[in-house]
Amino acid sequence: MSSAVLREGTPVDEIEEQELHERFRQGDERALEAIYRRWSAIVFTLALRSLGDRGDAEDVTQKTFVSAWTSRASYDPSKAKISTWLVAIAKRRIADMHEARARVRALQEQLQRTAHPDDMVGHEVDLGDSLLLADELQRLEPDAQRVVRLAFYDDLTHDQIASRLDMPLGTVKSHIRRSLTRLRRRLEVGHVAP
């Protein structure tokens, strides 16, 4: 009989796994590290396949494990394996990322219609909308303002902006995402968004 089996007929690996999960639920950071080492590659691969962007996949992986850690008390090993639970969290974070991308695309289209009045032949431009947009851009923190201007006025890609500003790609994306969310809220308040 294998030495990996015993202790009331339960395999030793399974007992160690149960102990790891219990330590995780109780807030043991070493258990979190072990779970991250074991499952982060799978979460990352799942996110990368769905999103097609390494930076976004890294963000989803990080958010998945942060969510798992903050909601660890809700994990019930009798209902699902930890891998199943983590994949479920990852799928929600991936869906969030797809929704955020859709919102960003919609806002980019709105901002481009508002920000580039010369390109809008045959479209009437509301001066109030243009002034609101210019005012909101001025209110952004300096780094975010530079990033947004390079993205919309100079039409640079995220990679080009990161290179030009010597800024990590993830930081560029975060600035754009936060800035667009803020601008969108202000535009919606001003009844500009469709």
C-alpha positions as CSV (number, residue, x, y, z in Angstrom):
1,M,0.0,0.0,0.0
2,S,1.3,3.5,-0.9
3,S,2.6,5.7,1.9
4,A,0.7,8.5,0.3
5,V,-2.6,7.0,1.5
6,L,-3.8,6.4,5.0
7,R,-5.0,8.6,7.8
8,E,-8.6,7.3,7.9
9,G,-8.4,6.2,4.2
10,T,-7.8,9.7,2.9
11,P,-4.8,10.3,0.6
12,V,-2.1,12.4,2.3
13,D,-2.1,14.9,-0.7
14,E,-5.8,15.4,-0.1
15,I,-5.3,16.0,3.6
16,E,-2.5,18.5,2.9
17,E,-4.8,20.2,0.3
18,Q,-7.6,20.5,2.9
19,E,-5.2,21.9,5.5
20,L,-3.9,24.5,2.9
21,H,-7.5,25.6,2.1
22,E,-8.3,25.9,5.8
23,R,-5.2,28.0,6.5
24,F,-6.1,30.1,3.5
25,R,-9.6,30.7,4.8
26,Q,-8.2,31.7,8.2
27,G,-6.0,34.3,6.6
28,D,-2.6,32.6,6.4
29,E,-0.6,34.6,3.8
30,R,1.7,31.7,3.2
31,A,-1.3,29.6,2.1
32,L,-2.2,32.4,-0.3
33,E,1.3,32.3,-1.7
34,A,1.1,28.6,-2.2
35,I,-2.3,28.8,-3.9
36,Y,-1.1,31.7,-6.1
37,R,2.0,29.7,-7.1
38,R,-0.2,26.7,-8.0
39,W,-3.1,28.4,-9.8
40,S,-1.9,31.8,-11.1
41,A,-0.6,30.4,-14.4
42,I,-4.0,28.8,-15.1
43,V,-5.8,32.0,-14.3
44,F,-3.4,34.1,-16.4
45,T,-3.8,31.7,-19.4
46,L,-7.6,31.8,-19.1
47,A,-7.5,35.6,-19.1
48,L,-5.0,35.9,-21.9
49,R,-7.0,33.6,-24.1
50,S,-10.2,35.6,-23.6
51,L,-8.7,39.1,-23.6
52,G,-5.7,38.7,-26.0
53,D,-3.7,41.3,-24.1
54,R,-0.9,40.4,-21.7
55,G,-1.3,43.5,-19.5
56,D,-5.0,43.0,-19.1
57,A,-4.4,39.3,-18.4
58,E,-1.9,40.3,-15.7
59,D,-4.5,42.8,-14.2
60,V,-7.2,40.1,-14.2
61,T,-4.9,37.6,-12.5
62,Q,-4.0,40.1,-9.8
63,K,-7.6,41.1,-9.3
64,T,-8.7,37.4,-9.1
65,F,-6.3,36.7,-6.3
66,V,-7.1,39.9,-4.5
67,S,-10.8,39.0,-4.8
68,A,-10.1,35.5,-3.6
69,W,-8.2,36.8,-0.6
70,T,-10.8,39.4,0.4
71,S,-13.6,36.9,0.1
72,R,-11.8,33.9,1.4
73,A,-14.3,33.4,4.2
74,S,-16.9,32.6,1.7
75,Y,-15.0,29.8,0.1
76,D,-16.6,26.5,1.0
77,P,-14.5,23.4,0.1
78,S,-17.5,21.2,0.4
79,K,-19.1,23.0,-2.6
80,A,-16.2,23.3,-5.0
81,K,-12.5,22.8,-5.3
82,I,-10.4,25.9,-4.9
83,S,-9.4,25.7,-8.5
84,T,-13.1,25.8,-9.6
85,W,-13.7,28.7,-7.2
86,L,-10.7,30.6,-8.5
87,V,-11.8,30.0,-12.1
88,A,-15.3,31.3,-11.3
89,I,-13.7,34.5,-9.8
90,A,-11.4,34.9,-12.8
91,K,-14.3,34.6,-15.2
92,R,-16.1,37.4,-13.4
93,R,-13.0,39.6,-13.5
94,I,-12.6,38.8,-17.3
95,A,-16.2,39.7,-17.9
96,D,-15.5,43.0,-15.9
97,M,-12.5,43.7,-18.2
98,H,-14.6,43.1,-21.3
99,E,-17.3,45.5,-20.0
100,A,-14.7,48.1,-19.1
101,R,-13.2,47.8,-22.6
102,A,-16.7,48.3,-24.1
103,R,-17.3,51.3,-21.9
104,V,-13.9,52.7,-22.9
105,R,-14.5,52.2,-26.6
106,A,-17.9,53.9,-26.3
107,L,-16.4,56.8,-24.4
108,Q,-13.5,57.1,-26.9
109,E,-16.0,57.4,-29.7
110,Q,-17.9,60.0,-27.8
111,L,-14.7,61.9,-26.9
112,Q,-13.5,61.8,-30.5
113,R,-16.8,63.2,-31.7
114,T,-16.6,65.9,-29.1
115,A,-12.8,66.5,-29.2
116,H,-12.3,66.7,-33.0
117,P,-14.9,69.1,-34.3
118,D,-12.9,69.7,-37.5
119,D,-13.3,66.0,-38.5
120,M,-17.1,66.1,-38.0
121,V,-18.2,67.4,-41.4
122,G,-22.0,67.7,-41.4
123,H,-22.3,67.3,-37.7
124,E,-23.3,70.1,-35.4
125,V,-20.9,70.6,-32.5
126,D,-22.1,71.8,-29.1
127,L,-19.7,74.4,-27.8
128,G,-20.8,73.6,-24.3
129,D,-19.7,70.0,-24.7
130,S,-16.3,71.0,-26.1
131,L,-15.8,73.4,-23.2
132,L,-16.9,70.8,-20.6
133,L,-14.5,68.2,-22.1
134,A,-11.6,70.8,-22.1
135,D,-12.4,71.7,-18.5
136,E,-12.5,68.1,-17.4
137,L,-9.1,67.4,-19.1
138,Q,-7.6,70.3,-17.2
139,R,-8.8,68.7,-13.9
140,L,-7.0,65.5,-14.4
141,E,-3.7,64.9,-12.6
142,P,-0.7,65.9,-14.7
143,D,0.4,62.4,-15.6
144,A,-3.2,61.3,-16.5
145,Q,-3.7,64.5,-18.5
146,R,-0.5,63.8,-20.6
147,V,-1.6,60.3,-21.2
148,V,-5.1,61.2,-22.3
149,R,-3.9,64.0,-24.6
150,L,-1.4,61.7,-26.3
151,A,-4.1,59.0,-26.7
152,F,-6.8,61.3,-28.1
153,Y,-5.1,64.3,-29.7
154,D,-1.9,62.6,-31.0
155,D,-3.7,59.3,-31.5
156,L,-0.8,57.2,-30.0
157,T,-1.2,53.6,-28.9
158,H,-0.8,52.6,-25.3
159,D,2.7,51.2,-26.1
160,Q,3.7,54.4,-27.8
161,I,2.6,56.5,-24.9
162,A,4.4,54.2,-22.4
163,S,7.6,54.6,-24.4
164,R,7.3,58.3,-24.9
165,L,6.6,59.0,-21.2
166,D,8.9,56.3,-20.0
167,M,6.0,54.9,-18.0
168,P,4.9,51.3,-17.4
169,L,2.3,50.0,-19.9
170,G,-0.1,49.0,-17.0
171,T,0.2,52.6,-15.6
172,V,-0.7,54.1,-19.0
173,K,-3.8,51.8,-19.2
174,S,-4.8,52.6,-15.7
175,H,-4.6,56.4,-16.3
176,I,-6.7,56.1,-19.5
177,R,-9.2,53.8,-17.8
178,R,-9.7,56.0,-14.7
179,S,-9.7,59.2,-16.8
180,L,-12.2,57.9,-19.3
181,T,-14.5,56.8,-16.4
182,R,-14.3,60.2,-14.8
183,L,-14.8,62.0,-18.1
184,R,-17.7,59.8,-19.0
185,R,-19.4,60.5,-15.7
186,R,-19.1,64.2,-16.3
187,L,-20.3,63.9,-19.8
188,E,-23.3,61.9,-18.7
189,V,-24.1,64.5,-16.1
190,G,-24.0,67.1,-18.8
191,H,-26.3,64.9,-20.9
192,V,-23.7,64.4,-23.5
193,A,-23.4,60.6,-23.5
194,P,-25.9,58.8,-25.6
